[in-house]
Amino acid sequence: MKNLLKVGLLSAGLFAAVQCSAQETHEPVTHKVGSAAKDVGHATATAATSVGHKTAELAAKGAAGVSDKRYDNKWGPHGENVYIDKHNRNFYVDKRGHRNYLKKYQLRDKPSR
C-alpha cells in the first residue's frame, strides 16, 4: 500500500512538472525590422487589399446580375452598368463592391452604335 501511494505521488509530481515546463512564456520581439521587410509587408498588404476589393466587386456584380434587373439603355456616372433592385431603385456597383444608389438625373444615356 505504501508503494502504491509513493508511485501515485511520484507520477502526479512528474505530470505537474511536465505541464509547467510546457507552458513557456513568450516575450515579444524587440529588435527592429529592416526597411526591406517593411516594404515587403506593405506590398503584401496592398496586394491583399486590391485582391479583396476585386473579389467583392465581382461577387456583388454577379449577385446583382442574378437577382436584379439590368437597365439596358442607361449607364452610371462613370460608364458602369445600372441595375434595378426589387424596390425599383437604380444602383451601380463600384470598384470596391459597394452598391451606389442613383437618382434619375444621375443616369446617363448609352450612346447608340
C-alpha positions as CSV (number, residue, x, y, z in Angstrom):
1,M,0.0,0.0,0.0
2,K,2.9,2.4,0.8
3,N,4.5,1.6,-2.5
4,L,1.3,2.4,-4.4
5,L,1.0,5.7,-2.6
6,K,4.6,6.6,-3.4
7,V,4.1,5.7,-7.1
8,G,1.0,7.8,-7.3
9,L,2.6,10.8,-5.8
10,L,5.6,10.5,-8.0
11,S,3.6,10.2,-11.1
12,A,1.4,13.2,-10.1
13,G,4.5,15.2,-9.4
14,L,6.1,14.3,-12.8
15,F,2.8,15.1,-14.6
16,A,2.7,18.5,-12.9
17,A,6.3,19.3,-13.7
18,V,5.8,18.4,-17.4
19,Q,2.8,20.6,-17.7
20,C,4.5,23.5,-16.1
21,S,7.5,23.3,-18.4
22,A,5.3,23.0,-21.4
23,Q,3.7,26.4,-20.7
24,E,6.6,28.5,-21.7
25,T,6.1,32.3,-21.7
26,H,6.8,34.1,-24.9
27,E,8.3,37.6,-24.8
28,P,7.7,40.0,-27.7
29,V,10.5,40.5,-30.1
30,T,12.1,43.9,-29.6
31,H,14.5,44.0,-32.5
32,K,13.9,46.5,-35.3
33,V,12.6,45.3,-38.6
34,G,14.6,46.3,-41.6
35,S,13.2,48.5,-44.3
36,A,13.2,45.7,-46.8
37,A,10.8,43.7,-44.5
38,K,8.6,46.7,-44.1
39,D,8.4,47.2,-47.9
40,V,7.5,43.5,-48.4
41,G,4.9,43.8,-45.7
42,H,3.4,46.9,-47.2
43,A,3.4,45.4,-50.7
44,T,1.7,42.3,-49.4
45,A,-0.9,44.3,-47.6
46,T,-1.6,46.4,-50.6
47,A,-1.9,43.4,-52.9
48,A,-4.2,41.7,-50.4
49,T,-6.4,44.8,-50.2
50,S,-6.7,45.1,-54.0
51,V,-7.5,41.4,-54.4
52,G,-10.2,41.7,-51.7
53,H,-11.7,44.7,-53.5
54,K,-11.8,42.9,-56.8
55,T,-13.3,39.8,-55.3
56,A,-16.0,41.9,-53.6
57,E,-16.7,43.8,-56.9
58,L,-17.1,40.5,-58.9
59,A,-19.3,38.9,-56.2
60,A,-21.6,42.0,-56.0
61,K,-21.9,42.3,-59.8
62,G,-22.6,38.6,-60.0
63,A,-25.3,38.8,-57.3
64,A,-26.8,41.9,-58.9
65,G,-26.9,40.2,-62.3
66,V,-28.8,37.2,-60.9
67,S,-31.2,38.8,-58.5
68,D,-31.8,42.3,-60.0
69,K,-32.8,43.6,-63.4
70,R,-30.3,45.4,-65.6
71,Y,-31.2,48.8,-67.0
72,D,-30.3,48.4,-70.7
73,N,-30.3,51.9,-72.0
74,K,-28.6,53.7,-69.1
75,W,-25.1,54.0,-67.6
76,G,-23.8,55.1,-64.3
77,P,-21.8,58.3,-63.8
78,H,-18.5,56.6,-65.0
79,G,-19.9,54.2,-67.6
80,E,-21.0,51.4,-65.1
81,N,-23.9,49.1,-65.7
82,V,-27.0,50.2,-63.9
83,Y,-29.3,47.7,-62.1
84,I,-32.8,48.0,-60.7
85,D,-33.5,46.3,-57.4
86,K,-36.8,44.9,-56.1
87,H,-37.7,48.3,-54.6
88,N,-37.4,49.9,-58.0
89,R,-34.2,51.8,-57.1
90,N,-31.3,52.3,-59.5
91,F,-27.8,51.4,-58.5
92,Y,-24.4,50.6,-59.8
93,V,-21.5,48.5,-58.3
94,D,-18.3,50.4,-57.7
95,K,-14.7,49.1,-57.7
96,R,-14.9,48.1,-54.0
97,G,-18.2,46.1,-54.4
98,H,-20.5,48.7,-52.8
99,R,-23.9,49.5,-54.2
100,N,-24.2,53.1,-55.0
101,Y,-27.8,54.2,-55.5
102,L,-28.6,56.8,-58.1
103,K,-31.3,59.4,-58.7
104,K,-33.0,59.6,-62.1
105,Y,-31.0,62.7,-63.1
106,Q,-27.7,60.9,-62.4
107,L,-28.3,58.3,-65.1
108,R,-26.6,58.8,-68.5
109,D,-28.0,57.5,-71.8
110,K,-25.9,54.9,-73.6
111,P,-24.7,56.1,-77.0
112,S,-26.3,54.3,-79.9
113,R,-24.0,52.4,-82.2
